[in-house]
């Protein structure tokens, strides 16, 4: 259960931060959880967009099984990380093609202009994490879930 204030705080955290830890199911190692640093931009629906190379482990993993999570934490609380806000977004990632690909790429490049140098390379593709639920923690005793319908 969340309140509108909690929801707004989660959205502000996602907008403020620029990367998180993406966890995928390893396609070649018995589906062991696999973590990768993942810069992201947000769609208007506040779903993260990534730009991934075809040779990256996480890309292979997502193409085999799209289930993934993205942990985003308050970078200002790195000195005392358990006191800081954080959210884990759980969902299914999908590779974007056609018009959605072009729109998401433009959104990503607006946030990360330096990525333009490799964004048009033949093996880079935008992915989106279609959020099914989010687990947020705002500090001791302040936590909850946000389900897809509330997102």
PAVO-959059 format. One record per residue (C-alpha): residue in three letters; x, y, z. Coordinates in steps of 0.02 Angstrom, whole numbers, plus 50000, padded with zeros to 5 digits. Example, Ala and Ser with C-alpha at 12.3 -4.5 7.8 and 13.67 -1.06 7.14 Angstrom:
BEGIN
ala506154977550390 ser506844994750357 
//
This chain:
BEGIN
unk500005000050000 unk500645017349959 unk500095034949986 unk500165048349852 unk501675055949942 unk502605039349935 unk502215037549751 unk502815055249715 unk504425052049812 unk504765036349710 unk504485045749547 unk505615059949604 unk506995047349648 unk506865039249476 unk506925056049388 unk508395062249492 unk509515046949475 unk510295041749310 unk510755023449333 unk510365007949432 unk510814989749449 unk509894979149321 unk509654961049372 unk509294948049239 unk509214929049236 unk510834922349164 unk510464913149003 unk512024902249007 unk512274899349193 unk510714890549258 unk509714906849273 unk510784913349415 unk510394931749451 unk511574943149356 unk511824961549399 unk512394975349280 unk512584994049295 unk511245001649184 unk511015020049142 unk509195023849102 unk508025037249040 unk506165037549079 unk504675037048962 unk503165048248992 unk502415033049081 unk503965032949195 unk504625016449130 unk506515015149109 unk507315014448938 unk509055007048916 unk510255006348770 unk511124989548763 unk512424981548652 unk512044964748575 unk513644957548646 unk513244962048828 unk512794948048949 unk511224957049008 unk510624958848827 unk510824940148796 unk509934936748959 unk508464948248918 unk508264940848745 unk508124923548824 unk506984928748969 unk506354946548986 unk506034945849173 unk507134958749259 unk507254971049402 unk508094987849418 unk508724993949587 unk508885012949598 unk509565020849757 unk509785038449819 unk511575042749771 unk511605056149906 unk511475042550039 unk512975032049986 unk513835036050152 unk512365027850245 unk511475017950108 unk510205009350221 unk509555026350276 unk509255032050097 unk507775029649984 unk507795015749855 unk506625006849738 unk506674990349647 unk505674990249486 unk505104972949433 unk504474969149260 unk504814962249089 unk506044970348971 unk505714970948786 unk506784976248641 unk505984990448545 unk505784990848356 unk504975002548229 unk504265019148287 unk504385014848474 unk506245011548445 unk506515028748368 unk505515037648504 unk506395028648646 unk508105031548568 unk507725050248557 unk507195050348741 unk508775041048793 unk509925052248692 unk509115067948763 unk509675062048935 unk511345054748880 unk511945064748728 unk513685056648734 unk512845039848696 unk512485046148520 unk514225040348467 unk513745022048489 unk511835023048482 unk511795020848295 unk513015006348294 unk512274990648220 unk512264980648381 unk511474993448501 unk509614992648536 unk508445001648654 unk507514991048782 unk506094996148897 unk505654988749066 unk503774986449072 unk503484988349258 unk502344975849344 unk502694981549521 unk503934991649623 unk504594989049798 unk505105005349880 unk505975009150044 unk506075026850109 unk506965022650272 unk506655012150427 unk504825006750433 unk504325016550278 unk504105004350134 unk502824996550020 unk502364990549847 unk501664999949700 unk500714988549580 unk500574991249392 unk498844998949405 unk499505012249526 unk501035016249421 
//
